[in-house]
């Protein structure tokens, strides 16, 4: 499996960062059909055929871990770029 790991300082409150992560989760559910679930107050997991991962929100940063199967590995660069762009946009707003 190919892994994508992104750790980004959010520079805001943990609650605002969690709201940004929820927006990302909502978009992933509607556009990609991923199943998203909060396992705890600040840890979200998501999955779909070929993709699974988690997003952890801490006081200082957002940590994203994505595992891709062999088929999805071909799209790793595109997926990573889209995650980074969306995360940048939400954290800055």
Residue pairs with C-beta under 8 A, 6 or more apart in sequence:
1 67
1 68
1 69
1 70
1 73
2 67
2 68
2 72
2 73
2 76
3 65
3 66
3 67
3 68
4 53
4 64
4 65
4 66
4 68
4 76
4 79
4 80
4 83
5 63
5 64
5 65
5 66
6 62
6 63
6 64
6 80
6 83
6 84
6 87
7 61
7 62
7 63
7 64
8 61
8 62
8 63
8 64
8 87
8 88
8 91
9 60
9 61
10 16
10 17
10 20
10 57
10 60
10 61
10 62
10 91
11 91
12 91
14 42
14 57
14 58
14 59
17 57
17 62
17 91
18 41
18 42
18 57
20 62
20 87
20 90
20 91
20 93
21 44
21 55
21 57
21 62
22 44
23 90
24 55
24 86
24 87
24 90
25 34
25 36
25 44
25 46
25 55
26 36
27 86
28 34
28 36
28 46
29 35
29 36
32 48
33 48
34 46
34 47
34 48
34 51
35 46
35 47
35 48
36 44
36 45
36 46
37 44
37 45
37 46
38 44
39 45
39 54
42 56
42 57
42 58
43 54
43 55
43 56
43 57
44 54
44 55
44 56
44 57
45 52
45 53
45 54
46 52
46 53
46 54
46 55
47 53
50 68
50 69
50 71
50 72
51 66
51 67
51 68
51 69
51 72
52 66
52 67
53 64
53 65
53 66
53 67
54 64
54 65
55 62
55 63
55 64
55 65
56 62
56 63
56 64
56 65
57 63
62 87
62 91
64 83
64 87
66 79
66 80
66 83
68 75
68 76
68 79
72 79
